[in-house]
Amino acid sequence: MSDGVVSVSDATREQLSRADEHSAHNYSPLPVVIESGAGSWVKGIDGVDYLDVLAGYSALNFGHAHPTLVRVAREQLGRLTLTSRAFQHDRFASFCEDLSRLCRKDAVLPMNTGAEAVETALKLARKWGYDVKGVPPGRAEVITCAGNFHGRTISIVGFSSDPDAYTGFGPFPAGFASVEYGNANALEAAITENTVAVLLEPIQGEAGVLVPPPGYLAAVRDICTRRGILMIADEIQSGLGRTGDTFACDHENVTPDVYVLGKALGGGLMPVSAVVADWPVMAVIGPGQHGSTFGGNPLACAVGSAVVDLLETGEYQRRSRELGAYLHSMLSQLPPDHVSEVRGRGLWAGVQLAGGMPSARTICERLLARRVLAKDAHEGTIRIAPPLVIERDELTWAVEQLADALAE
C-alpha cells in the first residue's frame, strides 16, 4: 500500500459506489463498510475484523452491542417505543430521575441528537436571561470559544471558527461572541450587561482533543457566579466516563449550571440527548415553548436509564482512568520526529503529527490497512477514543500499529 491508497475488496467498493450515487457527499469516510460489532471490534463486509478506536466519537463508550444495553432495548422494543410527549409513558419519570441524580441536578429536558441539545441549552439560556436576569427582549448574548464544535445547525455554525462549517451557510443568527479557548481573562472581558451564558466544551474534541490550562474551568465557574451568568458545559463527547470521571468538569470539581449531554447517553444504540439543570433555570421553559416528538421516547428512556446504571457502578470511569494513563504513557513514547504532542485525558487522545509527516488522513488509511479504525481531526491530528471496554492488550496492539503506520 502506498500513501493515501487502501486495498479495497470488490464487495466494499460496490457498497461505497452505491452510497456515493444515492447519498449526499457530506462525509468522506474511510473505505471500509462495517456489518457487525461487539465490544471494541467490528467486522467489515470484507470479512476482516477491525479494532475500533474511535467509538463513534464517544457514542460507543460502552462498546458495540453491550449485552445489558441490547437486552434492555430488545425488551422495550416489544413493549412501547413512542407515544410523543402528548402522553406520558412509564419510562419517562425514571429516566429523568436517574439522569438528574447522575448530574446532581433537579431536572432534565430530553432531546435526540447532540446538536438539538445544544440548541435547547441556548434557548434555555436566552429565556432565563429575559425572565430571570432581566435582559431586554432580543438582546441576549452568549459567549462561545474559538475552535468549538457544538454541532452543525445554522445558529451553531454561525459561531464556529472552522470555515468548512460556516462557509456558504449564512446569514447567521446574532447574539454570539467568541473568545480564545482557555483564556479566562478574555472571557470575562467579553461579558456585557446582556450576556446570559458561556457555552464551552471542557475539552475541545473536534479541534484536536484540546485540554484547557489547569484551573481554567474553575476560573470560568467563578466568573459566571460573580457576573450572574450561566455556565453551560457541552459534555456530549467529554462526558459519561470518557475522561476518567463521569464528567470532564469533575476534574476541577466544577459543576456547571447546565449540562449538555448526548452520544454515549444512547449507549451506541440510538440517539439520546438531554439538557440537565436545576429548577431555577429549567423552570423558565413552559408548555409549548420547546419540544420534540421523539425526545424522551420510551426506548430512549429505557436505554438512557440503563446507561446511568452502568455509570453509577464507577467501573467505566475507573477503566478510563487506568487504561487512559497506560494509553498516554505509550503514546508519549512515539518518536518526536513523528509525533510532536499528545493531548487528552482518560481514554481520549489527540496525537499531533510532527512537521513533515503525511496528513492525519493518510495515517488513518495506513491504520485501516492494519485493521485499526481511527479518525483524523483536521489535517494534523489523529483522534484516539476507544470504547471504555477495551482491554490493555488491545490498546498495546493499537499503539503498535500506529507506530508502524507512522514509520511507513
Protein Blocks (a to p, Z undefined) as FASTA:
>chain_A
ZZhiacddfklmmmmmmmmmmgccfbccdddddfbdehjbccdfkopacddfklnnopam
noghifklmmmmmmmmmmogcebjmbccfklmmmmmmmmmmnopabdcddfbfmlmmmmm
mmmmmmmmmmmnopaehiaccdddehiaebjcfklmmmccbfklmgopaccdehiacdde
hiaklmmmmpcfkbcbdcddfbafknnopacdehklmmmmmmmmmnopacdddfklmggh
lnopablklmnopacfbdcdehjlnnomaccddddddfklmmmpcghiaccfkgopaklm
mmmmmmmmmmmnommmmmmmmmmmmmmmmmmmpcfklpmbdcdehjbdcddddehiacfk
lmmmmmmmnopacddehjkbccddddfkbcfklmmmmmmmmmmmmmZZ
